[in-house]
Amino acid sequence: MTKRTFVDVKTALAEKYERLARLTCSVPRKATYAGHALKYRRQAAQAARDGHK
């Protein structure tokens, strides 16, 4: 997996969970999805900084 692809996948997952957090009506599920999105955003940022070694 190349650096570009890995970062793209993590970003796509973050976008997916952000979308799910907006669409759900359940407050606990909203928080869970927002947490997942934040985790994937952090992973994408870290991989971009590190050059995904």
Buried (B, 14 or more C-beta within 10 A) or exposed (E): EEEEEBBEBBBEBBEBBBEBBEEBEEEEEBEBBBEBBEBBBEBBBEBBEEEBE
